[in-house]
Amino acid sequence: MERVALLRTSGRRLLHRCRGGRPAVVPAAAASSLARRPLPSSFPARGYSSLPRHGRYWPAATPRLARRLSAPAVSTSPSPVPYDTDDVHEYAAKLGFEKVSEQIIDECKSTAVLYKHKKTGAEVMSVSNDDENKVFGIVFRTPPKNSTGIPHILEHSVLCGSRKYPLKEPFVELLKGSLHTFLNAFTYPDRTCYPVASTNTKDFYNLVDVYLDAVFFPKCVEDFQTFQQEGVVFNEMKGVYSQPDNIMGRVSQQALSPENTYGVDSGGDPNEIPKLTFEEFKEFHSKYYHPSNARIWFYGDDDPKERLRVLSEYLDQFEASTAPNESKIWPQRLFKEPVRVIEKFPAGEEGDLRKKYMVCINWLLSEEPLDVETELTLGFLDHLLLGTPASPLRRILLESGLGDAIVGGGVEDELLQPQFSIGLKGVSEDNIQKVEELVMQTLKNLAEEGFASDAVEASMNTIEFALRENNTGSFPRGLSLMLRSIAKWIYDMDPFEPLKYEQPLQQLKARIAQEGSKAVFSPLIEKFILKNTHRVTVEMQPDPEKASRDEAAEKEILKQVKASMTQEDLAELAHATKELKEKQETPDPPEALKAVPSLSLQDIPKKPIHIPIEVGEINGVKVLQHDLFTNDVVYSEVVFDMGSIKKEHLQLLPLFCQSLLEMGTKDMDFVQLNQLIGRKTGGISVYPFTSSVRGKEDPLTRIIVRGKAMAPRVEDLFNLMYTILQDVQFTEQQRFKQFVSQSKARMENRLRGSGHGIAAARMDAKLNAAGWIGEQLGGVSYLLYLRDLETKIDQDWDSISSSLEEMRKSLFSKNGCLINLTSDWKNLEKSNQHIAKFLDSLPSSPSLGSDPWLSRLPSVNEAIVVPTQVNYVGKAGNLYQSGYQLNGSAYVISKHISNTWLWDRVRVSGGAYGGFCDFDTHSGVFSYLSYRDPNLLKTLDVYDETAKFLRELEMDDDALAKAIIGTIGDVDAYQLPDAKGYSSLLRYLLGITDEERQQRREEILSTSLKDFKEFADAVESIKDNGVVVAVASPDDVEAANKEKSVFPEVKKCL
């Protein structure tokens, strides 16, 4: 889940691991992740994903991922585990499993066996290798017939207790006491997935057992109260239906496929969700949550026999069913003529409504499944069209000035029929037709003229690099592999095919070499787009009254329902509500809690994970080197002190960083520069990083230039870094204007979809200097700055351009520079000569002085008003200022508060999609936040009662051990080599030593109930002295101020 904008990181994560120094993204296949850490993809995000997916827990960003092209494994590629296959197959046969197929998957160095359970027909893919990050997943085909949200509500409900684990929510107990590297569930338009991952074998099988019991024998189909309490889904979807980009994606998908299951919303329409009956709910589970309708996945270094043994205990309890026939997805027939759809979306009153339109053109590409070579070629075409700032379709649309930002996910291929979507947001009403014409004409021109050879080479290298690098970030590689396989397997196609890219990749390269790229790509543009009559144009019209109308309509329905009820009905409802509330607030009995399997403290390593580091110097500059196996990829960070820039230039920093990568030099325009980066490297990024430093008033502020390349290309990497830093010219006024418009559109989208991040940034800005800087660069203040800057570009471009040049001169010199490298020792040594050359080329003049940055926003409560049906409520205070001295137990306690008190009161009882707290141990700021919350004052009351909760808390040794183990799971989160090197860099910059990490770990492991009681005194200070920021609807803010005058400051931002 996204946290505070602009690279702020919480104390727990920076002390023990790094979640990265820039906003990262989640693979589109996994719309939500319980763990609040970003999951980087192989390719940059753009616009919305047109495939709505809904998870059990609050989502991070959901961009498109090049699923067919991104790698299924990671830098430290696994190897097949040697075992006696005949012995395993013989064992499988005894358990009732028939081997269907066995293949060696060289691309991920695995042995994969597809089994079928004879009795039920359940299909099982068992993938074996030496990857310690084991993955299990069970997937059911769950096509809905209406938009009541049955699949989504069921996904939430099955994890609320089961036959073997009769707790209210065994899932939460796993959260508290597991070492999981992934734990979640999510709903697609046509299937529901339940994946888990862990590096600890015992823990892994604990997770597997809880999940299998949950999906096959849930309490929710017998317990009406569990069904009743899933208002969480209702409020989640109210949030989804408040966001224009999400509305665009939903309307596009439903208009493209009106005749099959994709014509309804599996997540649920808030207007339809209340119509769902308990009988329909139970019937849906009985029909689809059956082994005959399941696809089951195992991956990693665990024993393949144990996988089948565990499965057989559950599968053998069932007989075969007709579910596979009833759940079959039928294709949408292709239209003979294009279709146009007009939809309204909730818009704020700020700005010119006539310039807030959105338009997206969508195609359903085929009625029949595509062969693997065509899919791969379409993936390349998609990257050529839209994958980089230099891609022609993306570039021409943005340079047209017809809109502010791209919408549309390009090629989407995770459902039965692939689709292509592209358009613009921030469009004037008069320009809607012009956008459509420009899209069609640009595609026509590209089909006729083809792509530049440099563009094709750059795209080929970018995609091939991603495949060779095999880096899925913190997203488990086995889960990435599973989701790709499922995209075919769920439709009864070959599950092995998506795992193997090498042969079709080589065939595609050979075709391009022999026939030329035009002969390869132009026919695809013609067939699938230009001559394709299955086209839907979606026009989105801003409506400032829509949010209020929707809210009023909901209240009117409730009023009418109440009016139709007798006194006896009302008394029965009040009694049922009271019973439900009592159930929600009553702790599970100790014997039920003990039923959930967990590790013991003896299973936990006593020492933190060690990352090798050598600190040296080259040409007087500090160089950090991390000797780790990376498959010959070299990862590099060049770090500059940004404290030398003037305060008046601070808010230009994000645009300055973008300009470095997306403007040209004297010798190359930005298209040529981007293509050169694509041909020679695995990518370069530039971004600001800021954090508080514990014990210091001054924040850490840096610019980080991050890049990667294969070892033979390291010289090219550093040469290109130099070009970006020193040769780029800040002369392209119209491109800079585009950057401002795009940034403004992104910020406005964040206000609606990630209001918790906006609130957190705003609170931090009131409490510490690093928070103030972060908010200036990525919060409400930045949005206001962008709006003002947009009006000044045409009048004062010379001044802006000269400011950018002045920033370059003050930032990029050897003074204060630091270099971080991660690779194996052989490649590190070879890189030193290229580092020396790079450093010699940098100016060595002293950096210019700057004004002090120790600013803060006024410490007053404020509401940020946006057109939404749900709220994001925050409250925060600085614990260090109240006298608290940091102890490792704080990590345990804050996690426990999130997983118990806030989960139960804000989510379960309050109906919010998420409620959590975060302790930034660098600044001392302790924050409460809610996500898609129907409440405002009630949530603030819960925050204020946290100290009382801690003082009255009773925990036995088992509960305390679980809390400690779960915290260690966060501390020891699985990392790939590049992330390890980056984490080590941040620790070095922040002065975090291995000795301190060991001390905090010992304090975590020795946490006692007494520590919880003492922490209550610290959080008590927030009740009276904390600051409140809410991103909320106008009606809720007005009601809150009438009742308590909570918000002296009210800002309209949309």
N, C-alpha and C positions, 0 to 999 in steps of 0.2 A: 504494500500500500504506500502510496505517495505520502511523504511527510512534509516538512517545511520546505518551501521552494528554496532554490539556490543553494544546494549543496551543504546545508547545515546537517550535521550528523549528531545523533544522540550519544550520551556518554558511554552507554553500554557497548554500542557498536564500534565506537572509535577506540575504546580501551582494549577490546578483544578482537575485533575484526572490522573490516571496512565495508560499508555498503556502497561505496563508489562515490566519486566526487562530482557527479552530475546527474541530472534526472535520467532515469533509465526506464525501460519499458518491459511490459509483460508480453510473452508470445500470445498472439490472438487466440490460440487454442485454449489458453488458460486465462479466463477473464478475471479471475480473482485469486488472491493468495492470502491465506491467513497470516503468514509471517509478514511483518511490516518491513519488508526490504525489497528494493526494486529488482526486477529480473531482466537483465539486458538481453536484447535480441541481436541477431546477426546483422540486421539491416535497420536503418533509421525509420522511425514512425512518420506517418504523414496522414493528416486528416482523421476521420473516424473509420472504424472498422464497420463495414456494412452488415456484419453478422453479429446480431446481439447475442451475448452469452451472459449467464447470470450465475454467480457463485454464492456459496453459503456465507461467505464473509466479504467484507468491503474490498472493492477492487482497486487495483492500480490502473494506470493508463492501459488502454487496450488497443494498441496499434496493429496494423497488418504485419505479419511476419512472412518472409518468403519460405513457406513451409516445405515446399517440394525441394527447395534449394539449400536451405540452411542445414547445418550438419547435425546428425543425430548423436554425436559424442563430443568430447571435450579435449582440451589440449593434451592432457595426459591420457591418450587414447587407451581404452581397455584392450585386453588380449583374451582370446578364448580360454576358458578354464578346461584343462584336460580332465576328462572323466570317462568312464567306461559307458559309452552310449548304449551298447547292447544291454548292459546291466540296468540302466535307467529305464529303457523301453520295456524290459521284462517286468520291472517293478511297476511301471505305469499300467501294463496290461493286467497285472494282478489287482490293481485298484480300479479297473474298469475304464481305463483311458486307451484310446486307439491312436497310434501315431498316424497323422495325415501327411506330414511333410517335414523334412529336416534340411536345413540349408546353412552353409557358412556365409556369414555376412561380413565380407572383408572390409567394407566401409566403416564398420564400427567394431571390427575385430571380435565378433561374437558368433556363437553357435545358437541358432534359433530352431526350435522344434514346435510345430503346431500339433496339438493333441485335440481329440474330441472325446468327451465323456459319453460313453455308449448309452447309458441309461437315460440321460436328459438331453444330449445333443449340445451341451455347453462346450464352447471352443476355448482352448487355452493356448496362449503363446508363451513358451518358456525360453527366455533369452539368457544365455550363460556366458560370462566373461569374468575378468578380474576386477571389475569396478566395485568398489566398496559401497558406493551410494546406491543401495538396493531400492527397487521400485516395484510396487504392486498397484494394479488398477483393475477395477471391474466396471464395465460399461454396458448399459442397457439401451436398446433402441426404444425411445419413448415419444412417439409422434402424437402431439395433442390434436384434438378436433376443434377446440375453441380457445379463447384467450383468457380462460379463468386461471391460468397459471398452474395447472395440476402438476406438471413435471417439476417446476421450480419449488412449489410448496412441499412436494414430497421429498425433494432433495434436501430441504432444510429439516424436514420432520423425521426422516428415518434415523438420523443420528441423535435423536432425542430419546434414547433408551431402547433396549431390545430384550429378547427372551433371556439371554445369558447375562446381560449387563443391564439390569432394571433400574438404572439411575435416571434422573431427569435429563442429563446430557453427558453420557460417557465421553463424547467428543471433547468436552471441556476438560475432563480429567486427563485425557491424552495430551491436551495442550499444556496442562500444568506440569506433567511429570514424564514427558517423552523427550527423546533426543532427535525427533523427526527433523528431516530436512525438507519435507513437504507434507502438508496435512490439510486437505480441503476437499471440496466437491463442487462441481459446476454443471450447469445445464446449457446444452446447445439447443438450437431449434428442433432437433430431432433425436437427441440422445442425452443421457445423463451419465457423468463420469464420477467415479469415487477413487481417487489416487492417494497413495501415501508413499513416503520414502524415508529411509534412515540408513545410516552407516553402521549402526549397531544391530547385529543379527537378532539378538533377543528382543530388543525394542521393536525391530521390524516386524517380527511375527506377532508380537502383542498388537501392533497396529492392524495387521492383516486380519487377525481374529475378530477384533472389535468391528471392523468394517464389514466383514462377511456376515456376522451375526446381525448387524444393523440393517443391511440391505435385504436380507432374506426373512428375518424375524423381528421386524420393528414393533415397538409398542404403539406407535402412532395409529396403526390401523385398528387398534382395539380401544384406544383411549381418545375420546372426543375432546378432552381438554388440551391434549397436545396439538390436535388439529386447530382448535380455537386460537391458540396463542401465536400462530404464525402470521400475526400482523406485521412482523418484521419484513416479510415479502411485500406486503401491501405498501409499506413506507419506502422500501427499496425501489419499487417500481414507480412510485410517485416521484421519486428523485430522478429516475431514468426518463420519465415522461416530462420532466421539466427542462431537459437539456436538448437544445435544437439539433446538435449533431446526432444524438441517440434517436431522436424522432425521425430525422432524415434516414438513418440506417434502417429503422424498423419499417417505415413507409415504403422505402425502396424495395426491401426484401419481399414484403407482402404484395406489392404491386407487380413484382416480377413473377411471383408464383402464387396466383390467386386460387388455383385449383387443387393444390396439395397442402401438406401440413405446414409449409413455409408461409402460407397465407394467413396464419394466426400467430399470436405471440406466446411462445412457450414460457416466457418469464411472467406473463400475466399483465393484462390491461387493468389499471386500478378501477375502471368502471365495471369490469367484468369479474374481478377476483371475488367480490362478495357473493356472487351467484353460485360459487362452487359449493356442492353439498358433500357431506361426509360420506354418503354412499358412493358418489362418483369417485371420491378420493380413494376409498378402500378398493373399489373395483379396478382402478387404474394400477394400483400396486399389485393386486392379485394377477392381473393380466400380463403386465410387462416386467415386473421384478421377479423373474423366474430364470433358472439356469438355462433353459432352452433358448432364452432371448439374450443371453449374456455373452460378452467377449471378455476374457480374463487374461491379464498380462502379468508376467513376472520377469524381472531383469536384475542382473547383478552377479555377485560372487557367492550367493548362498547355494545350498544343496538342492539340485533340481528334484531329488526324491522328496525332500521335505515339503516343497511347494505342492506337489501332487497329493501327498498325504493329508495336508491341511485342507486342501480343496475337497478331497473325497469325503471328509467328515460332514461337509455341508451338502455337497451335490447329491450324495447318496440318499438324502432324505426326500428327494423329489422324484416325480415321474415326468416323462416327456409331456410337453404341452404344445398347443397350437400357436403360441405367442409369436414365433418367427414369421408365420404367415400374416398374423393380424398386425404386426408392427412394420411390415414391409413398406418402404417409402416409394411412392410412385412418382415418375418424372412429370414435370410440368410440360404440357404441349407448347410448342413455340407459337408465338403470335404471328398472324399474317400482316398486322399493321402496328406501328408504334402507338404507345399509350402515353397520355399526359395526366399527371396527378397534381392537385394543388392542396396543400396542407398548411394550416396556421400553426404557429409556435408562440409560446409565451415570450414576450420581449419587454424590456424595460423602457422607461420613458426618456432615458438619456440619449442624446444624439439624434440624428435625423433618421426617422423610421423608414424613409424612402430608400435609404442606403443599407438596410439590414436584411435584404432578401437573400435567399440561398437557392441555388439550382444545381441539380446533379443529374447526369445522364447515365443510365444503367442498362446493361445488356445481359441477358441470359445467353451464355455462349454456345450451349449445345444441348440437344435433347438426350443424347446418348453419352455414356462415359467416354472420356478421352483416353487415348493410349499414352503410355508413359513418356514417349518422346515428344508428343504434342504438348503434354503438360509441362515438361521441362522447357520446351521452346517458348511457350507462353510465359513462363516465369522469367526467362531472359528478356522477352519482349516487354514485359511489365517493368523490369528494372531499367531497360533502355528508355522507356517512355516517362517514368516517374521516379526512378530510384534515387536520383541525386539532384541537387539544385541545378545542375547543368543539363539534366534530361529535358529533351525538347518540349514535350507536352506540358510538363510542369513549368518549365521556364517561360514558355510563350503565354500560358494562361496568366501567370503572375505578372509578367512584363506588360500585359495588355492594359493593366489598370482597371479592368472591369470588376475586380473583386479584391478582397483583402487576403484570403487564404484558400488553400486547396481543401476541398471535401471529396470524399470518395476513397475507397480502399484499394483502387486498382483491381488487380485480379484477386478474387477470393475463390479458393478451391477446396474448402473443407466440407462443403455440403454435396449433395448428390450431383448437382449441376453447377459448373463453375459460372462465375459472373464477373463483370468488369464495370467499375463505377468511377466517375470522375466529374468534378464540378468545382464551383467557387462559392464562397460565402462572402458577406459584406458587399453584395451586389445591389446596384440601383435597380428599381423596378423597370426602368426603361432599357436596361442592359441585359435583361434575362435572355432575350432572343439572341443577342450578340454573343453571349457565352456559348450557347448551343452551337451557333454557326461556327464560332472559332474552334471549338472542340472537333467538329466534323471536318472543317477545312484543314486543320493541322494534321489530323490523322490521314486525310486524303493525300496531303503533300508528302507525308512520310512514307506512305505506301508507294507513291510514284517515284520519290527521290531516294529512298532508303536512308540509312543512318551512316554517319561519318565513321570511317574505319577506326579512328582513335576512340570513338564512343563505344564501339563494339568490343574493342580490345580491353578498354577500361572496365566495361561491364563484365566481360568474361573473367578478368583477373579478380575483380571484387567478389564474384560469386564463387569462383574456384578457390580463392583464398579462404573464404568462410568455410567451405567444405573441408579443405585441408587443415585449417586451424582447429575445427571441431570444438568450438567454444559456445556453450549454451548459457554462460554466465552462472548465476546462482540457481537457475532452473535445472532440476535434475535431468541429466542427459537421458536416462532411461525413460523418463516421462515425456520428454520431447520426442523420443523415438516412438513411444506408444501412441501419442496423439497423431503422429504422421501415419502410422500403420492403421489406426482406427479409421482415418479418413477414407480408406478403401474397404477395410475389413467390415465395417458396420453395414456396408451395402452388399455384403456377400461376395466381394471381390478379393483378389489376392492380397493378403496382409504383408507378404514379403516384399512386394514390388516397391512400395514407397521407401523401403530401407536401403535400396540399392541404386545408387546414382551413377556409379563409375562408367558402366557401359553406355547408357544413353548420353552421358556427358561427352564421352569421347566421340560418339557418333555425331552429336550435334557440332562439335568442334570440327570434325572432318567435313561435314556438309558445308559449314561456313567457309572453310578453306577451299573446298572444291567448287562450290556453286556461287559463293559470295553471299554476304549477309542479306542483300536485297532479295535474292531468290528464296531465302529462308523465312524472313520476317514479313515481307510485303503480302504474300498470300494469306497469312494469318490475320493481318489487319483487314484485308478485303473480306475474308470469309466470316470472321467472328464479329466484326464491328461494322464496317461500312455497308455490307450487303445483308446485315442481320436485321430483320424486321422486328425481332423480339427486343424492342427498346422501350424503356420507360423513363420519361423525363419527370423528375419530381421538383416542383417549385414550392419553396417554403416562404410563407408570407408572415412578417412580424405582426403580432397582435398584443398590444400592451394590456389589454383587458382579459386575456385568456386565462392567466393564472388565477385572477380574482374570480372569474366566472366558474372555473373548475372547482375552486374551493367553496364557493357559494352553492354550487350544484350538489357537492358532497354533503354539505350541512343540511340542505333542503331534503335530500333523500333520508338522512338520519331523522330529521324532524318528522317527515311523513311516516316513517316506520314507527317512531315512538307514538305518534298520534293514533296509529292503527292498533296499538297494543292496549289490552285491558289492564286494570290494576293488578290482576293476578299475573298477567304476562310480565309486567314491569317488576313485580316482586320476585318472580322466578328468575328474571334476568339479573336482578341485583344480587340474588343469592348465588347464581352461577358465577357471576363476576367475582364475588367475594371468595368463593371456593377456589377459583382459578388463581387469584392473587395469593391466597394462602399457600397453594401448592407451589407457586413460583418462588415464594420467599421461604419455604420450609426446606432446610438442608436435607440432603440425602442421608439416610441412616448409615452408620459406620459399616455395617455388614455389606451393604450395597456398594459402598465405595471400595471396599477390599476386593470386590469381585473383579474390578478393572485391573488387568495385569500391568505391572510397572517394574522398572529397574530398581535396584537398591543403590545406596550411596557407594557401596563397595564396587559397583560396576563403573564408577566414574573415575577417569584419570585424575590424579592429584596435581599434575602439572599442565600448564597451558600449551597450546600448539606452538611449536617453534618454527619460525620462518628464518632461514639463513640470511644473514646480511653482512656485507663487507663495506666499510666506510673508508673511502680513499679520496684522493684529489687528482684532478687532471687540469693542468694550467691554472692552478690556484682555485679551482672550483670543486666543491664537494660533489662526490659521485657515490651513490649507493648502488650496490650490486647484489642481486639475489640469485643464487645458483639453484635453479629449479628446471626440471625437464619440461620443455615446451614444444616439442616436435619441430625444432629449428625456427620457431617464431621468436623474434626479439621484441619485447614490449618496452617502451620508453616513455618517461615523463620528464619534461623540462619545466622546472618550476621557477617563477620569477616573483619577487616581492612587489605587490601592487600598492603598497602603502605610500609610494612616491607620487601617485597621481593626485591632482588637485581635487578637493572635495566637490567643486562645481562640475567636475567631469565624471564623478562616480557613477551616475545613472546611465552614462554612455557605455559603460563597460560591456554589458551583454551584446549591444549592437557593434561595438568595436571588435569583439571576438568573432561575431558572425562575419563582419566585413573582411577580416583577415583571411577567411576561408572562401568567401564568395564574391570577392572583387578581383580584378585582374592586376597584372604588373605591366611594366613598359613593353615587355616582349610577348606576353600572353594575355588573352582575355580570360575572364573567370571560367568560361567553359573549358578552355584548353588547360587551365590550371587544375580544375577538378578532374578532368580526364587523365592528366599526368599523375595525380595522386592515386587515382583508381588503377592505373596501369602498373605503378611501381610499388605500392604499399597496400596494407590492409586497412588504411584509413588514418586520418589525423583529425583531432578535435582540439578546440581551445575553449577554456571556460574559467570563470572566477571560482575561487574556493574561499570560504570564510568560516571561522569557528572561534568560539571563546577558548581561552587557555586557562585552565584552573589555576587560581592563585594570582592571576595577572589581570589588570584592568584593560590593557591593550589587546585587541583581538588579533588572531592570525589571519592575514589576508594575502592571498596568493593568486597568480594566474598560472594555470597548468596547461601546458601543451602536451597532448598525449597522442602517441602514435604507435603503430606496429607494422612490422614487415618481416618477410622471410629473411633468414640470416644473410644470404648473398645480396640483399637489397638494403642493408642498413645504411650504406653510404647514401643511397638515393633518399632514404627516409630523412636523414639529417640535412641533406641538401634542400629538400622540400620544406622542412621546418624553417630553415634559414630564409628561403624564398617567401614563405608566408609572413614571417616576422619582420623582414627588412625590405622586401621588394614590392609588396602589394601597395597599390596606390589608392588613396581615398578620394577618388575623383568622380565616381559614378553616382551622381545625385539621385537618379531615378531608381537605381537598385537599392540605395540606402532607404529611399522612401518605401520601397516594397518591404524591406526588413522591418521598418517601423509598423507598417500595416499588418504584417504577419504576426509580429510580436503582440500587438494590441489584440488581434483576434484570439491568439492563444490565451492571453491573460483573461479575456472576457469569458472564454470557455472554461478556464480554471475556476472562475468565480462560481459558476453553476455546478460544475461536476466535482470540484475538489475544494469545496468551501472550508473544509477542516484544515487544509494546508494554508489557505489564506488567513484563517483565524489564528492559527499557530504562529505564522510569520508575524502577524500584527502584534500578538501578545509578546513575542520575543523582542520585537522592536521597542516595546515599552519598558523592557526589563534589562537589556544589556546591549552593549555597543555592537557586538557581532550580529545580534538579531536585527538591530537597526540597519546595518549594512545589507543584510540578506533581504530585508523587506524593501529597501530602496531598489534592489536589483530584481525583485521577483514577487512583490506584493501589490497592495492597492496603491501605494505611493508610486510604484513603477508604472502601473496602468495610467494613473493621472499624468505622469511625466510623458508617457508615450503619446497620449492624446494632445498634450500641449506641443510636443516636439513635431508631431505630424503637421501642425499648422504653420510651423516655423521653417520647415525645410526649404520651401520655395523662396522665402524672403531672406533667409540667413544661411544659405548653404556654405558660403565661403567660411563663415565662422565655425560651423560644425565640422567641416573638412579639416580646418586648421587645428581644431581641438583634438580630432582623431590622430593627427600627425604628432601633436605635442604629447599625447598619451603614449604613442609608440616610443618616442625618444626617452620618456621618463621611465618606461617599464622594462624595455628589453636591453639589458646590458649584463656583463659578467658579474656586476656587483649584486650580491644577494641571490645569484642564480644557483640552482641545485639540479643535479641530474639523477634520475632513478632508472635502473635497468633490470629487467628480469629475463633470464634465459639460462641455458646451461653454461658451465664455466668456459668451455671452448669458444662459444659465440660471444660471451662477455669480453673475453680477452681480445678477440678480433675486432670488437666494436670500439675499443679504446682509441684507435687511431682516427676513427671518424668523429668521435666525440671531441678529440683534441682539435681537429680541423674546424668543427662547428664552433667551438668556444673561441678559437682564434679569430673567427669572422665577426663575433659579436663586439659591439662597442664596449670599451672599458671605462668610458667617462662616468663620473659620479652621477647618480640619479638625482633628479630635481627634488627639491623639498616640497612638502605638502602640508596642508592644513590638518589640524587634529581631527580625528574621526570619532571622537567619543561622544556621539550624539545618541539621543533616545527620543521616541515619540512620547507625548504627554501621557502620563499614567492615569488615564480615565477610561471608564467602560464605554464601549462603542458597539453599535450595530451597523453592519454592512448590509444594506437592503438590496435584494435581487429578486427577480420574478421566479419564484420557486414554490413548490408545495411542501418542501421539507427544509429543515434547518441544520446548521452546523454550529454547535455551541461549545465555546472554549472558556476556560478559566485557568489562570496561571499565577505563580508567584516564585520568588527566588528564595530557596531554602537556605542558602549560605548566608544571606542577609539576616535571616532569623536565627542564625547561630549554629546551624547544623554542620557537623563535620563528616565528610564523606567516609562511608564504610561500604564494603562490598555487599552487605546485606540489603542495601537500597535497591540493587538490581532485582533481588528476589522479591522484595516487598512490592515494588512498583508493578512487576509482572503479575503478582498475586492480586493486587488491587484491580488490574485490568481484567483478569480471567475469572474473578469471582464477583466482587462488589459491583463494578461497573457493568460487567456482562449481565449480571442478574437484574440490576435495577434500571440501567439505561436501555439495554437491548431486550431482555426477556420481558420485563414488566413494562418498560417504557415504549417498546416497539421500534426503537431506532435500529438502523442496520448495523451500526457499530458504536461502541463506547470504550474508550481506553485512556490510559495516562502514559506520560513519557517523562523521564528524568534525564535532562541533559547535564551530566556530571561535570562538564567543562564550565558551564556558566552558573549552574545551580538552579536553573529554571525547571520547575515541576509543572507540567501542563496536563489538564484534563481536556478531552475533546470527544465530541460525538459526531456521528456521520449519518446523514439522511434521517434526521431525528424529527418526529412529529411534535416534540415538546420543546420548550425553552426554559421557562422558570422551573418546571419540575426537574429538569436535568441539572440545573444549577443547584437545586436543593440536594440532589444526590451527591454532587461534588462536595458540598459543604458538610455532609454527614460522614465523609470518609474517615476523619479522625476518630469519630465515635465508633465506626465499624472496626477500626484497628484496635481500639482499646477494649472492645467487647469480644474480640476474636478469640475463638478457641480452636486449637489445632493439635491433633495427636502427632506422634512421631512420623506416621506414614504420610499424613498430609503435608507436614513440613518437608519431608524428604522429597516428595513429588515437586513441591515448589522449588526446591534447590536444584533438582535434576532438570526441570524444565528450563531454568535459568542457564544452567551449563549448556543445554542444547542451543540456546541463543549465542552464548559466548563462543562455543566451538562450532559454529555454523560452517557447513561444508564450503570450501573455496577452491577455485581453480588457480593455477599458477599466476596468472596475471592479476587476479584479485588479491592473492597473497602478497605479491610484490607491492601493490598499491596500498594495502593495509599497512605494511611495514613502513612505507614512505610517510603516511599520515601520522603514525605513531612517532616517527623520528621528528617530524615538524612540530608535533604537540608536546614533545618531551616525555612521552610515555615509555618507560623502560620495562625490560623483562622482569625486573625486580618488583616494580609496582604491579604488573599483571599477576605475578605470583601471589603478591600480598592480597590483592582483591579476590583472587580465586580462593585463597584460604578463608577469607572473610565470608565469601559466598557459601562455601562448604560448611562453615561453622555457624551459619545463621540460626538464631534461636527465636522463640516466641517473644522473648524480652525485646529483641530488636524491633519487632513489629510494634510493640507498645510504645517504644521510645520514638519511633518514626512518626507516630501519631502527633506528637508535639510539634514536629516540623511542619507537617501538612496542615495542622490546625491554623497556622499563620496565614495560609492562603484564604481561609474562610472570610476573614475580615480585611486582609490587606492585599488580596489578589486582584488582578485585573480581569475583566470579562470582555470577550469579543465574540460576537455571533454573526455569522453570515446567514441571513434569515429572510423570511417573507415579510412584506410590509405589514400585513394584518397581525402576524404574531408579535412583531416588535411593538406595534401600537398597543396591543393588548397587554404586553409585559410592562410597558411604561405606565399604562393606566393603573395596573395593579400595584407595581412596586417602584416605578421610576428608575429602572435598572440602567437605562442607557441615556446619559446626558448628551452623548454624541451619536447622531444618526446620519450615515452617509448613503446616498443613492449612487450606486456605481454602474448600474445597467438600466 
